Amino acid sequence: MPIEIKELHIKINVDEDTTGSTGVTTVDQKRVTHLIQENVAQIMKIHHRKKER
């Protein structure tokens, strides 16, 4: 039996470090950006399906 997630709550804290000493590479930043874009697209699909009901 598949499980359907109807709600997803995400909470993040972002601290901008202007010194650049976080050690995060541009590859990691691109990966995070890609994941965020995928998640936003999925959320928009869910929102659209809710409006159709």
N, CA, C, O and CB atoms as a CASP TS submission, in Angstrom:
PFRMAT TS
TARGET T0000
AUTHOR 0000-0000-0000
METHOD Language model
MODEL 1
PARENT N/A
ATOM      1  N   MET     1       0.846  -1.177   0.000  1.00  0.00           N
ATOM      2  CA  MET     1       0.000   0.000   0.000  1.00  0.00           C
ATOM      3  C   MET     1       0.890   1.238   0.000  1.00  0.00           C
ATOM      4  O   MET     1       1.669   1.426   0.934  1.00  0.00           O
ATOM      5  CB  MET     1      -0.962  -0.001   1.221  1.00  0.00           C
ATOM      6  N   PRO     2       0.795   2.082  -1.017  1.00  0.00           N
ATOM      7  CA  PRO     2       1.640   3.276  -1.077  1.00  0.00           C
ATOM      8  C   PRO     2       1.203   4.331  -0.058  1.00  0.00           C
ATOM      9  O   PRO     2       0.031   4.425   0.309  1.00  0.00           O
ATOM     10  CB  PRO     2       1.609   3.870  -2.486  1.00  0.00           C
ATOM     11  N   ILE     3       2.156   5.096   0.373  1.00  0.00           N
ATOM     12  CA  ILE     3       1.906   6.179   1.320  1.00  0.00           C
ATOM     13  C   ILE     3       1.941   7.496   0.558  1.00  0.00           C
ATOM     14  O   ILE     3       2.873   7.760  -0.202  1.00  0.00           O
ATOM     15  CB  ILE     3       2.952   6.173   2.484  1.00  0.00           C
ATOM     16  N   GLU     4       0.925   8.314   0.765  1.00  0.00           N
ATOM     17  CA  GLU     4       0.873   9.617   0.110  1.00  0.00           C
ATOM     18  C   GLU     4       1.068  10.702   1.155  1.00  0.00           C
ATOM     19  O   GLU     4       0.345  10.753   2.149  1.00  0.00           O
ATOM     20  CB  GLU     4      -0.469   9.813  -0.647  1.00  0.00           C
ATOM     21  N   ILE     5       2.035  11.558   0.930  1.00  0.00           N
ATOM     22  CA  ILE     5       2.297  12.667   1.837  1.00  0.00           C
ATOM     23  C   ILE     5       1.450  13.850   1.384  1.00  0.00           C
ATOM     24  O   ILE     5       1.612  14.350   0.272  1.00  0.00           O
ATOM     25  CB  ILE     5       3.821  13.037   1.870  1.00  0.00           C
ATOM     26  N   LYS     6       0.543  14.293   2.256  1.00  0.00           N
ATOM     27  CA  LYS     6      -0.359  15.370   1.881  1.00  0.00           C
ATOM     28  C   LYS     6       0.161  16.732   2.310  1.00  0.00           C
ATOM     29  O   LYS     6      -0.210  17.749   1.724  1.00  0.00           O
ATOM     30  CB  LYS     6      -1.719  15.134   2.476  1.00  0.00           C
ATOM     31  N   GLU     7       1.003  16.762   3.311  1.00  0.00           N
ATOM     32  CA  GLU     7       1.554  18.027   3.763  1.00  0.00           C
ATOM     33  C   GLU     7       3.038  17.863   4.029  1.00  0.00           C
ATOM     34  O   GLU     7       3.489  16.822   4.507  1.00  0.00           O
ATOM     35  CB  GLU     7       0.825  18.529   5.022  1.00  0.00           C
ATOM     36  N   LEU     8       3.778  18.891   3.717  1.00  0.00           N
ATOM     37  CA  LEU     8       5.211  18.876   3.957  1.00  0.00           C
ATOM     38  C   LEU     8       5.602  20.230   4.505  1.00  0.00           C
ATOM     39  O   LEU     8       5.408  21.256   3.854  1.00  0.00           O
ATOM     40  CB  LEU     8       6.008  18.538   2.662  1.00  0.00           C
ATOM     41  N   HIS     9       6.154  20.228   5.705  1.00  0.00           N
ATOM     42  CA  HIS     9       6.596  21.466   6.341  1.00  0.00           C
ATOM     43  C   HIS     9       8.114  21.460   6.388  1.00  0.00           C
ATOM     44  O   HIS     9       8.723  20.533   6.922  1.00  0.00           O
ATOM     45  CB  HIS     9       5.989  21.622   7.774  1.00  0.00           C
ATOM     46  N   ILE    10       8.717  22.488   5.833  1.00  0.00           N
ATOM     47  CA  ILE    10      10.167  22.614   5.817  1.00  0.00           C
ATOM     48  C   ILE    10      10.533  23.913   6.500  1.00  0.00           C
ATOM     49  O   ILE    10      10.003  24.974   6.170  1.00  0.00           O
ATOM     50  CB  ILE    10      10.730  22.565   4.367  1.00  0.00           C
ATOM     51  N   LYS    11      11.437  23.824   7.448  1.00  0.00           N
ATOM     52  CA  LYS    11      11.900  25.024   8.142  1.00  0.00           C
ATOM     53  C   LYS    11      13.418  25.016   8.081  1.00  0.00           C
ATOM     54  O   LYS    11      14.060  24.029   8.440  1.00  0.00           O
ATOM     55  CB  LYS    11      11.383  25.080   9.634  1.00  0.00           C
ATOM     56  N   ILE    12      13.984  26.125   7.622  1.00  0.00           N
ATOM     57  CA  ILE    12      15.431  26.235   7.557  1.00  0.00           C
ATOM     58  C   ILE    12      15.859  27.569   8.130  1.00  0.00           C
ATOM     59  O   ILE    12      15.105  28.542   8.114  1.00  0.00           O
ATOM     60  CB  ILE    12      15.935  26.075   6.112  1.00  0.00           C
ATOM     61  N   ASN    13      17.051  27.599   8.624  1.00  0.00           N
ATOM     62  CA  ASN    13      17.675  28.831   9.087  1.00  0.00           C
ATOM     63  C   ASN    13      18.884  29.085   8.199  1.00  0.00           C
ATOM     64  O   ASN    13      19.732  28.210   8.024  1.00  0.00           O
ATOM     65  CB  ASN    13      18.082  28.743  10.605  1.00  0.00           C
ATOM     66  N   VAL    14      18.955  30.270   7.650  1.00  0.00           N
ATOM     67  CA  VAL    14      20.050  30.610   6.761  1.00  0.00           C
ATOM     68  C   VAL    14      20.852  31.733   7.389  1.00  0.00           C
ATOM     69  O   VAL    14      20.326  32.801   7.702  1.00  0.00           O
ATOM     70  CB  VAL    14      19.532  31.012   5.360  1.00  0.00           C
ATOM     71  N   ASP    15      22.120  31.469   7.562  1.00  0.00           N
ATOM     72  CA  ASP    15      23.042  32.483   8.057  1.00  0.00           C
ATOM     73  C   ASP    15      24.042  32.751   6.943  1.00  0.00           C
ATOM     74  O   ASP    15      24.843  31.882   6.599  1.00  0.00           O
ATOM     75  CB  ASP    15      23.760  32.028   9.386  1.00  0.00           C
ATOM     76  N   GLU    16      23.996  33.947   6.384  1.00  0.00           N
ATOM     77  CA  GLU    16      24.934  34.285   5.320  1.00  0.00           C
ATOM     78  C   GLU    16      26.282  34.632   5.927  1.00  0.00           C
ATOM     79  O   GLU    16      26.392  35.470   6.822  1.00  0.00           O
ATOM     80  CB  GLU    16      24.403  35.458   4.465  1.00  0.00           C
ATOM     81  N   ASP    17      27.290  33.971   5.421  1.00  0.00           N
ATOM     82  CA  ASP    17      28.648  34.229   5.885  1.00  0.00           C
ATOM     83  C   ASP    17      29.364  34.985   4.783  1.00  0.00           C
ATOM     84  O   ASP    17      29.664  34.422   3.731  1.00  0.00           O
ATOM     85  CB  ASP    17      29.402  32.901   6.253  1.00  0.00           C
ATOM     86  N   THR    18      29.635  36.243   5.018  1.00  0.00           N
ATOM     87  CA  THR    18      30.242  37.070   3.982  1.00  0.00           C
ATOM     88  C   THR    18      31.726  36.794   3.812  1.00  0.00           C
ATOM     89  O   THR    18      32.325  37.243   2.835  1.00  0.00           O
ATOM     90  CB  THR    18      30.034  38.524   4.299  1.00  0.00           C
ATOM     91  N   THR    19      32.332  36.062   4.744  1.00  0.00           N
ATOM     92  CA  THR    19      33.760  35.786   4.625  1.00  0.00           C
ATOM     93  C   THR    19      34.033  34.639   3.663  1.00  0.00           C
ATOM     94  O   THR    19      35.150  34.522   3.159  1.00  0.00           O
ATOM     95  CB  THR    19      34.348  35.467   5.989  1.00  0.00           C
ATOM     96  N   GLY    20      33.057  33.799   3.396  1.00  0.00           N
ATOM     97  CA  GLY    20      33.233  32.691   2.464  1.00  0.00           C
ATOM     98  C   GLY    20      33.993  31.525   3.054  1.00  0.00           C
ATOM     99  O   GLY    20      34.541  30.717   2.305  1.00  0.00           O
ATOM    100  N   SER    21      34.045  31.411   4.350  1.00  0.00           N
ATOM    101  CA  SER    21      34.797  30.336   4.988  1.00  0.00           C
ATOM    102  C   SER    21      33.928  29.148   5.362  1.00  0.00           C
ATOM    103  O   SER    21      34.294  28.379   6.251  1.00  0.00           O
ATOM    104  CB  SER    21      35.486  30.855   6.213  1.00  0.00           C
ATOM    105  N   THR    22      32.789  28.980   4.709  1.00  0.00           N
ATOM    106  CA  THR    22      31.890  27.885   5.050  1.00  0.00           C
ATOM    107  C   THR    22      32.366  26.556   4.502  1.00  0.00           C
ATOM    108  O   THR    22      31.971  25.510   5.016  1.00  0.00           O
ATOM    109  CB  THR    22      30.508  28.174   4.541  1.00  0.00           C
ATOM    110  N   GLY    23      33.201  26.562   3.474  1.00  0.00           N
ATOM    111  CA  GLY    23      33.707  25.322   2.906  1.00  0.00           C
ATOM    112  C   GLY    23      32.757  24.688   1.920  1.00  0.00           C
ATOM    113  O   GLY    23      33.014  23.573   1.466  1.00  0.00           O
ATOM    114  N   VAL    24      31.680  25.341   1.573  1.00  0.00           N
ATOM    115  CA  VAL    24      30.719  24.816   0.616  1.00  0.00           C
ATOM    116  C   VAL    24      31.236  25.109  -0.788  1.00  0.00           C
ATOM    117  O   VAL    24      31.531  26.252  -1.135  1.00  0.00           O
ATOM    118  CB  VAL    24      29.301  25.435   0.838  1.00  0.00           C
ATOM    119  N   THR    25      31.338  24.065  -1.573  1.00  0.00           N
ATOM    120  CA  THR    25      31.848  24.243  -2.936  1.00  0.00           C
ATOM    121  C   THR    25      30.716  24.644  -3.863  1.00  0.00           C
ATOM    122  O   THR    25      29.542  24.538  -3.510  1.00  0.00           O
ATOM    123  CB  THR    25      32.528  22.955  -3.444  1.00  0.00           C
ATOM    124  N   THR    26      31.075  25.100  -5.041  1.00  0.00           N
ATOM    125  CA  THR    26      30.049  25.480  -6.010  1.00  0.00           C
ATOM    126  C   THR    26      29.260  24.269  -6.468  1.00  0.00           C
ATOM    127  O   THR    26      28.095  24.398  -6.843  1.00  0.00           O
ATOM    128  CB  THR    26      30.679  26.178  -7.212  1.00  0.00           C
ATOM    129  N   VAL    27      29.876  23.091  -6.444  1.00  0.00           N
ATOM    130  CA  VAL    27      29.151  21.862  -6.805  1.00  0.00           C
ATOM    131  C   VAL    27      28.055  21.605  -5.785  1.00  0.00           C
ATOM    132  O   VAL    27      26.935  21.250  -6.151  1.00  0.00           O
ATOM    133  CB  VAL    27      30.116  20.642  -6.886  1.00  0.00           C
ATOM    134  N   ASP    28      28.374  21.783  -4.494  1.00  0.00           N
ATOM    135  CA  ASP    28      27.372  21.604  -3.442  1.00  0.00           C
ATOM    136  C   ASP    28      26.262  22.635  -3.576  1.00  0.00           C
ATOM    137  O   ASP    28      25.090  22.309  -3.390  1.00  0.00           O
ATOM    138  CB  ASP    28      28.022  21.702  -2.055  1.00  0.00           C
ATOM    139  N   GLN    29      26.612  23.862  -3.892  1.00  0.00           N
ATOM    140  CA  GLN    29      25.612  24.907  -4.057  1.00  0.00           C
ATOM    141  C   GLN    29      24.696  24.591  -5.230  1.00  0.00           C
ATOM    142  O   GLN    29      23.485  24.796  -5.142  1.00  0.00           O
ATOM    143  CB  GLN    29      26.284  26.266  -4.259  1.00  0.00           C
ATOM    144  N   LYS    30      25.258  24.096  -6.321  1.00  0.00           N
ATOM    145  CA  LYS    30      24.440  23.733  -7.476  1.00  0.00           C
ATOM    146  C   LYS    30      23.511  22.575  -7.133  1.00  0.00           C
ATOM    147  O   LYS    30      22.352  22.562  -7.547  1.00  0.00           O
ATOM    148  CB  LYS    30      25.330  23.364  -8.673  1.00  0.00           C
ATOM    149  N   ARG    31      24.014  21.606  -6.380  1.00  0.00           N
ATOM    150  CA  ARG    31      23.196  20.465  -5.982  1.00  0.00           C
ATOM    151  C   ARG    31      22.035  20.920  -5.102  1.00  0.00           C
ATOM    152  O   ARG    31      20.902  20.476  -5.285  1.00  0.00           O
ATOM    153  CB  ARG    31      24.050  19.421  -5.243  1.00  0.00           C
ATOM    154  N   VAL    32      22.318  21.802  -4.151  1.00  0.00           N
ATOM    155  CA  VAL    32      21.273  22.317  -3.269  1.00  0.00           C
ATOM    156  C   VAL    32      20.249  23.110  -4.071  1.00  0.00           C
ATOM    157  O   VAL    32      19.045  22.965  -3.860  1.00  0.00           O
ATOM    158  CB  VAL    32      21.883  23.195  -2.158  1.00  0.00           C
ATOM    159  N   THR    33      20.720  23.943  -4.984  1.00  0.00           N
ATOM    160  CA  THR    33      19.815  24.722  -5.820  1.00  0.00           C
ATOM    161  C   THR    33      18.926  23.810  -6.651  1.00  0.00           C
ATOM    162  O   THR    33      17.729  24.064  -6.789  1.00  0.00           O
ATOM    163  CB  THR    33      20.603  25.663  -6.731  1.00  0.00           C
ATOM    164  N   HIS    34      19.499  22.761  -7.201  1.00  0.00           N
ATOM    165  CA  HIS    34      18.724  21.811  -8.007  1.00  0.00           C
ATOM    166  C   HIS    34      17.671  21.109  -7.151  1.00  0.00           C
ATOM    167  O   HIS    34      16.528  20.953  -7.579  1.00  0.00           O
ATOM    168  CB  HIS    34      19.658  20.769  -8.662  1.00  0.00           C
ATOM    169  N   LEU    35      18.048  20.690  -5.956  1.00  0.00           N
ATOM    170  CA  LEU    35      17.092  20.027  -5.063  1.00  0.00           C
ATOM    171  C   LEU    35      15.957  20.962  -4.676  1.00  0.00           C
ATOM    172  O   LEU    35      14.800  20.546  -4.625  1.00  0.00           O
ATOM    173  CB  LEU    35      17.798  19.519  -3.805  1.00  0.00           C
ATOM    174  N   ILE    36      16.274  22.211  -4.407  1.00  0.00           N
ATOM    175  CA  ILE    36      15.240  23.181  -4.051  1.00  0.00           C
ATOM    176  C   ILE    36      14.286  23.385  -5.217  1.00  0.00           C
ATOM    177  O   ILE    36      13.073  23.462  -5.018  1.00  0.00           O
ATOM    178  CB  ILE    36      15.869  24.523  -3.636  1.00  0.00           C
ATOM    179  N   GLN    37      14.817  23.473  -6.429  1.00  0.00           N
ATOM    180  CA  GLN    37      13.971  23.651  -7.606  1.00  0.00           C
ATOM    181  C   GLN    37      13.054  22.448  -7.804  1.00  0.00           C
ATOM    182  O   GLN    37      11.881  22.617  -8.138  1.00  0.00           O
ATOM    183  CB  GLN    37      14.831  23.871  -8.856  1.00  0.00           C
ATOM    184  N   GLU    38      13.568  21.241  -7.602  1.00  0.00           N
ATOM    185  CA  GLU    38      12.739  20.048  -7.719  1.00  0.00           C
ATOM    186  C   GLU    38      11.631  20.045  -6.675  1.00  0.00           C
ATOM    187  O   GLU    38      10.486  19.713  -6.980  1.00  0.00           O
ATOM    188  CB  GLU    38      13.594  18.793  -7.581  1.00  0.00           C
ATOM    189  N   ASN    39      11.970  20.414  -5.445  1.00  0.00           N
ATOM    190  CA  ASN    39      10.971  20.431  -4.376  1.00  0.00           C
ATOM    191  C   ASN    39       9.891  21.471  -4.643  1.00  0.00           C
ATOM    192  O   ASN    39       8.710  21.206  -4.416  1.00  0.00           O
ATOM    193  CB  ASN    39      11.638  20.707  -3.030  1.00  0.00           C
ATOM    194  N   VAL    40      10.274  22.635  -5.116  1.00  0.00           N
ATOM    195  CA  VAL    40       9.297  23.677  -5.426  1.00  0.00           C
ATOM    196  C   VAL    40       8.369  23.193  -6.547  1.00  0.00           C
ATOM    197  O   VAL    40       7.162  23.428  -6.490  1.00  0.00           O
ATOM    198  CB  VAL    40      10.012  24.999  -5.835  1.00  0.00           C
ATOM    199  N   ALA    41       8.914  22.530  -7.551  1.00  0.00           N
ATOM    200  CA  ALA    41       8.094  22.016  -8.645  1.00  0.00           C
ATOM    201  C   ALA    41       7.085  20.993  -8.126  1.00  0.00           C
ATOM    202  O   ALA    41       5.924  21.007  -8.536  1.00  0.00           O
ATOM    203  CB  ALA    41       8.981  21.387  -9.735  1.00  0.00           C
ATOM    204  N   GLN    42       7.518  20.106  -7.230  1.00  0.00           N
ATOM    205  CA  GLN    42       6.600  19.118  -6.668  1.00  0.00           C
ATOM    206  C   GLN    42       5.522  19.783  -5.825  1.00  0.00           C
ATOM    207  O   GLN    42       4.360  19.377  -5.867  1.00  0.00           O
ATOM    208  CB  GLN    42       7.365  18.100  -5.830  1.00  0.00           C
ATOM    209  N   ILE    43       5.896  20.792  -5.065  1.00  0.00           N
ATOM    210  CA  ILE    43       4.915  21.502  -4.242  1.00  0.00           C
ATOM    211  C   ILE    43       3.889  22.202  -5.122  1.00  0.00           C
ATOM    212  O   ILE    43       2.699  22.203  -4.809  1.00  0.00           O
ATOM    213  CB  ILE    43       5.612  22.523  -3.322  1.00  0.00           C
ATOM    214  N   MET    44       4.340  22.792  -6.211  1.00  0.00           N
ATOM    215  CA  MET    44       3.419  23.469  -7.123  1.00  0.00           C
ATOM    216  C   MET    44       2.453  22.468  -7.763  1.00  0.00           C
ATOM    217  O   MET    44       1.281  22.790  -7.960  1.00  0.00           O
ATOM    218  CB  MET    44       4.204  24.224  -8.214  1.00  0.00           C
ATOM    219  N   LYS    45       2.922  21.261  -8.089  1.00  0.00           N
ATOM    220  CA  LYS    45       2.040  20.230  -8.639  1.00  0.00           C
ATOM    221  C   LYS    45       0.976  19.844  -7.624  1.00  0.00           C
ATOM    222  O   LYS    45      -0.200  19.713  -7.965  1.00  0.00           O
ATOM    223  CB  LYS    45       2.848  18.989  -9.059  1.00  0.00           C
ATOM    224  N   ILE    46       1.392  19.665  -6.376  1.00  0.00           N
ATOM    225  CA  ILE    46       0.440  19.309  -5.311  1.00  0.00           C
ATOM    226  C   ILE    46      -0.577  20.427  -5.141  1.00  0.00           C
ATOM    227  O   ILE    46      -1.773  20.166  -5.012  1.00  0.00           O
ATOM    228  CB  ILE    46       1.180  19.040  -3.967  1.00  0.00           C
ATOM    229  N   HIS    47      -0.117  21.653  -5.140  1.00  0.00           N
ATOM    230  CA  HIS    47      -1.011  22.801  -4.988  1.00  0.00           C
ATOM    231  C   HIS    47      -2.015  22.857  -6.142  1.00  0.00           C
ATOM    232  O   HIS    47      -3.197  23.130  -5.933  1.00  0.00           O
ATOM    233  CB  HIS    47      -0.198  24.112  -4.919  1.00  0.00           C
ATOM    234  N   HIS    48      -1.539  22.600  -7.346  1.00  0.00           N
ATOM    235  CA  HIS    48      -2.412  22.624  -8.516  1.00  0.00           C
ATOM    236  C   HIS    48      -3.470  21.527  -8.413  1.00  0.00           C
ATOM    237  O   HIS    48      -4.635  21.756  -8.739  1.00  0.00           O
ATOM    238  CB  HIS    48      -1.589  22.457  -9.808  1.00  0.00           C
ATOM    239  N   ARG    49      -3.067  20.332  -7.959  1.00  0.00           N
ATOM    240  CA  ARG    49      -4.037  19.233  -7.812  1.00  0.00           C
ATOM    241  C   ARG    49      -5.067  19.561  -6.746  1.00  0.00           C
ATOM    242  O   ARG    49      -6.233  19.191  -6.887  1.00  0.00           O
ATOM    243  CB  ARG    49      -3.319  17.916  -7.460  1.00  0.00           C
ATOM    244  N   LYS    50      -4.666  20.245  -5.683  1.00  0.00           N
ATOM    245  CA  LYS    50      -5.612  20.627  -4.628  1.00  0.00           C
ATOM    246  C   LYS    50      -6.666  21.595  -5.182  1.00  0.00           C
ATOM    247  O   LYS    50      -7.845  21.505  -4.839  1.00  0.00           O
ATOM    248  CB  LYS    50      -4.862  21.274  -3.431  1.00  0.00           C
ATOM    249  N   LYS    51      -6.224  22.521  -6.042  1.00  0.00           N
ATOM    250  CA  LYS    51      -7.145  23.506  -6.597  1.00  0.00           C
ATOM    251  C   LYS    51      -8.159  22.849  -7.542  1.00  0.00           C
ATOM    252  O   LYS    51      -9.273  23.350  -7.694  1.00  0.00           O
ATOM    253  CB  LYS    51      -6.366  24.600  -7.336  1.00  0.00           C
ATOM    254  N   GLU    52      -7.784  21.731  -8.176  1.00  0.00           N
ATOM    255  CA  GLU    52      -8.683  21.055  -9.106  1.00  0.00           C
ATOM    256  C   GLU    52      -9.826  20.359  -8.389  1.00  0.00           C
ATOM    257  O   GLU    52     -10.886  20.150  -8.979  1.00  0.00           O
ATOM    258  CB  GLU    52      -7.915  20.052  -9.936  1.00  0.00           C
ATOM    259  N   ARG    53      -9.635  19.999  -7.139  1.00  0.00           N
ATOM    260  CA  ARG    53     -10.663  19.250  -6.394  1.00  0.00           C
ATOM    261  C   ARG    53     -11.854  20.099  -6.078  1.00  0.00           C
ATOM    262  O   ARG    53     -12.804  19.622  -5.457  1.00  0.00           O
ATOM    263  CB  ARG    53     -10.097  18.694  -5.113  1.00  0.00           C
TER
END
